[in-house]
């Protein structure tokens, strides 16, 4: 017997925190009974557990994909406002997968997609300090003082950010813009945009080119590919997550 939120997370439906929210919203049933009690114990091998009416199958193989997300797509499984979501870019995938973290609608780049809730949680947990690499085009000729502030941490309304690694890639004085490479390990909402705006240089374009040691190399915008077994094993080693030996499927 396990806690319901852990079962949902292990099945790859959502993170444990998101699973708790699903339970609180009355979206989870066990043997036909709606469960809103946190800590409710169940056994997926014995009980029929449903989320939004869909039966959880703990036996579904884990799948792992890298997506080159274009601008204009929402990093979520569904959107109540009818906006395009990243799942529309993976029509061949039959498993119920979720993005690992988020890129906002106006940001493009590397996004991992999986139904492996345990690895997803490990990649997003702050203690693991997983690097995210961005190419950032900002408005204006950024000053050395602003670069220094980004490198040492920026004071935001939700607290000072951790130091970022910042490198100037290109200055275009004629067009009034600067291209940077920024490496951060935190996962705050719209963090890179907010950091740059806080030092006076709004972001014009933002692209994530690396995450957790993986890169977009060889992948075109809007395309996706399955991760190799070596890449999945590497992510488990990187995060210290426990591999529960659910063999991955490749398309």
MOHU-V33191 format. One record per residue. N is the residue number from 1. PSI is psi in radians with two decimals (NA if undefined). OMEGA is omega in whole degrees, 0 to 359 (* if undefined). Layout:
n->N psi->PSI omega->OMEGA
n->N psi->PSI omega->OMEGA
This chain:
n->1 psi->2.40 omega->180
n->2 psi->2.78 omega->176
n->3 psi->2.51 omega->187
n->4 psi->-0.72 omega->181
n->5 psi->-0.55 omega->178
n->6 psi->-0.69 omega->179
n->7 psi->-0.79 omega->181
n->8 psi->-0.75 omega->180
n->9 psi->-0.81 omega->181
n->10 psi->-0.57 omega->179
n->11 psi->-0.12 omega->177
n->12 psi->0.22 omega->182
n->13 psi->-0.73 omega->182
n->14 psi->2.97 omega->174
n->15 psi->2.88 omega->182
n->16 psi->-0.68 omega->179
n->17 psi->-0.75 omega->178
n->18 psi->-0.60 omega->178
n->19 psi->-0.69 omega->177
n->20 psi->-0.68 omega->178
n->21 psi->-0.71 omega->177
n->22 psi->-0.75 omega->180
n->23 psi->-0.81 omega->180
n->24 psi->-0.49 omega->180
n->25 psi->0.00 omega->178
n->26 psi->0.45 omega->183
n->27 psi->-0.01 omega->185
n->28 psi->2.34 omega->176
n->29 psi->2.63 omega->174
n->30 psi->2.02 omega->183
n->31 psi->0.70 omega->176
n->32 psi->-0.08 omega->182
n->33 psi->2.23 omega->178
n->34 psi->2.29 omega->181
n->35 psi->2.17 omega->175
n->36 psi->0.03 omega->182
n->37 psi->2.15 omega->177
n->38 psi->2.43 omega->179
n->39 psi->0.10 omega->178
n->40 psi->2.34 omega->183
n->41 psi->2.42 omega->179
n->42 psi->2.96 omega->178
n->43 psi->1.94 omega->183
n->44 psi->-0.32 omega->178
n->45 psi->-0.30 omega->184
n->46 psi->-0.76 omega->185
n->47 psi->2.58 omega->175
n->48 psi->1.86 omega->184
n->49 psi->2.21 omega->182
n->50 psi->2.48 omega->171
n->51 psi->2.10 omega->184
n->52 psi->0.63 omega->177
n->53 psi->-0.09 omega->180
n->54 psi->2.26 omega->182
n->55 psi->2.32 omega->176
n->56 psi->2.28 omega->176
n->57 psi->1.88 omega->180
n->58 psi->-0.23 omega->184
n->59 psi->-0.11 omega->180
n->60 psi->2.29 omega->181
n->61 psi->2.56 omega->176
n->62 psi->2.48 omega->177
n->63 psi->2.62 omega->185
n->64 psi->2.21 omega->182
n->65 psi->2.61 omega->169
n->66 psi->2.24 omega->180
n->67 psi->2.38 omega->170
n->68 psi->1.60 omega->184
n->69 psi->2.20 omega->173
n->70 psi->2.91 omega->172
n->71 psi->2.67 omega->177
n->72 psi->0.00 omega->180
n->73 psi->2.51 omega->179
n->74 psi->2.35 omega->181
n->75 psi->1.21 omega->178
n->76 psi->2.89 omega->182
n->77 psi->-0.60 omega->177
n->78 psi->2.76 omega->182
n->79 psi->2.16 omega->183
n->80 psi->-0.34 omega->181
n->81 psi->0.08 omega->175
n->82 psi->0.27 omega->178
n->83 psi->2.77 omega->181
n->84 psi->2.38 omega->179
n->85 psi->2.84 omega->182
n->86 psi->-0.41 omega->180
n->87 psi->-0.45 omega->179
n->88 psi->-0.30 omega->181
n->89 psi->-0.10 omega->180
n->90 psi->1.00 omega->186
n->91 psi->-0.39 omega->182
n->92 psi->-0.24 omega->185
n->93 psi->2.09 omega->182
n->94 psi->-0.41 omega->181
n->95 psi->2.75 omega->179
n->96 psi->1.70 omega->185
n->97 psi->2.85 omega->182
n->98 psi->2.64 omega->176
n->99 psi->2.51 omega->175
n->100 psi->1.74 omega->187
n->101 psi->-2.90 omega->184
n->102 psi->2.59 omega->164
n->103 psi->2.32 omega->182
n->104 psi->2.94 omega->188
n->105 psi->-0.59 omega->184
n->106 psi->0.07 omega->179
n->107 psi->2.40 omega->177
n->108 psi->2.97 omega->173
n->109 psi->-2.80 omega->190
n->110 psi->2.19 omega->177
n->111 psi->2.17 omega->176
n->112 psi->2.51 omega->180
n->113 psi->2.33 omega->181
n->114 psi->2.92 omega->170
n->115 psi->0.22 omega->179
n->116 psi->1.60 omega->184
n->117 psi->-0.59 omega->182
n->118 psi->-0.82 omega->179
n->119 psi->-0.68 omega->178
n->120 psi->-0.84 omega->180
n->121 psi->-0.70 omega->181
n->122 psi->-0.67 omega->180
n->123 psi->-0.49 omega->183
n->124 psi->-0.19 omega->185
n->125 psi->2.27 omega->183
n->126 psi->-0.55 omega->185
n->127 psi->-0.40 omega->183
n->128 psi->-0.25 omega->175
n->129 psi->0.99 omega->181
n->130 psi->2.19 omega->183
n->131 psi->2.47 omega->174
n->132 psi->2.23 omega->184
n->133 psi->2.24 omega->182
n->134 psi->2.54 omega->164
n->135 psi->2.15 omega->188
n->136 psi->2.18 omega->173
n->137 psi->2.06 omega->182
n->138 psi->2.77 omega->178
n->139 psi->2.22 omega->176
n->140 psi->2.97 omega->178
n->141 psi->1.69 omega->189
n->142 psi->2.47 omega->185
n->143 psi->2.71 omega->176
n->144 psi->-0.64 omega->180
n->145 psi->-0.68 omega->179
n->146 psi->-0.70 omega->176
n->147 psi->-0.73 omega->179
n->148 psi->-0.71 omega->178
n->149 psi->-0.77 omega->178
n->150 psi->-0.68 omega->182
n->151 psi->-0.47 omega->183
n->152 psi->-0.13 omega->180
n->153 psi->2.39 omega->184
n->154 psi->2.36 omega->177
n->155 psi->2.01 omega->177
n->156 psi->2.86 omega->180
n->157 psi->-0.52 omega->180
n->158 psi->0.34 omega->176
n->159 psi->2.85 omega->179
n->160 psi->2.40 omega->179
n->161 psi->2.77 omega->172
n->162 psi->2.72 omega->178
n->163 psi->2.49 omega->177
n->164 psi->2.64 omega->171
n->165 psi->2.19 omega->186
n->166 psi->2.32 omega->178
n->167 psi->2.32 omega->176
n->168 psi->2.14 omega->180
n->169 psi->-0.62 omega->185
n->170 psi->2.36 omega->172
n->171 psi->2.21 omega->177
n->172 psi->1.47 omega->184
n->173 psi->-0.66 omega->182
n->174 psi->-0.75 omega->180
n->175 psi->-0.09 omega->176
n->176 psi->0.88 omega->179
n->177 psi->2.79 omega->179
n->178 psi->2.43 omega->177
n->179 psi->2.27 omega->182
n->180 psi->2.76 omega->163
n->181 psi->2.23 omega->179
n->182 psi->2.36 omega->177
n->183 psi->2.11 omega->177
n->184 psi->2.86 omega->176
n->185 psi->-0.07 omega->176
n->186 psi->2.92 omega->182
n->187 psi->0.69 omega->180
n->188 psi->2.75 omega->181
n->189 psi->2.18 omega->177
n->190 psi->0.71 omega->190
n->191 psi->-0.85 omega->182
n->192 psi->-0.76 omega->179
n->193 psi->-0.78 omega->182
n->194 psi->-0.65 omega->178
n->195 psi->-0.81 omega->182
n->196 psi->-0.70 omega->178
n->197 psi->-0.63 omega->182
n->198 psi->-0.48 omega->178
n->199 psi->0.14 omega->172
n->200 psi->0.29 omega->182
n->201 psi->1.56 omega->183
n->202 psi->2.56 omega->180
n->203 psi->2.30 omega->175
n->204 psi->-0.73 omega->178
n->205 psi->2.53 omega->182
n->206 psi->2.27 omega->182
n->207 psi->2.25 omega->175
n->208 psi->2.08 omega->184
n->209 psi->-0.20 omega->180
n->210 psi->2.56 omega->178
n->211 psi->2.20 omega->176
n->212 psi->0.62 omega->178
n->213 psi->-0.04 omega->178
n->214 psi->2.68 omega->181
n->215 psi->2.91 omega->181
n->216 psi->0.01 omega->187
n->217 psi->2.23 omega->177
n->218 psi->0.01 omega->182
n->219 psi->2.24 omega->180
n->220 psi->2.77 omega->181
n->221 psi->2.26 omega->179
n->222 psi->-0.13 omega->181
n->223 psi->2.89 omega->177
n->224 psi->2.86 omega->176
n->225 psi->2.66 omega->174
n->226 psi->2.55 omega->173
n->227 psi->2.58 omega->176
n->228 psi->2.84 omega->177
n->229 psi->-0.62 omega->179
n->230 psi->-0.69 omega->180
n->231 psi->-0.71 omega->179
n->232 psi->-0.77 omega->178
n->233 psi->-0.71 omega->178
n->234 psi->-0.76 omega->180
n->235 psi->-0.65 omega->176
n->236 psi->-0.73 omega->179
n->237 psi->-0.72 omega->181
n->238 psi->-0.73 omega->185
n->239 psi->-0.29 omega->185
n->240 psi->0.25 omega->179
n->241 psi->2.68 omega->180
n->242 psi->2.05 omega->178
n->243 psi->2.05 omega->183
n->244 psi->0.36 omega->170
n->245 psi->0.72 omega->172
n->246 psi->1.86 omega->189
n->247 psi->2.31 omega->182
n->248 psi->2.63 omega->175
n->249 psi->2.47 omega->175
n->250 psi->2.55 omega->177
n->251 psi->NA omega->*
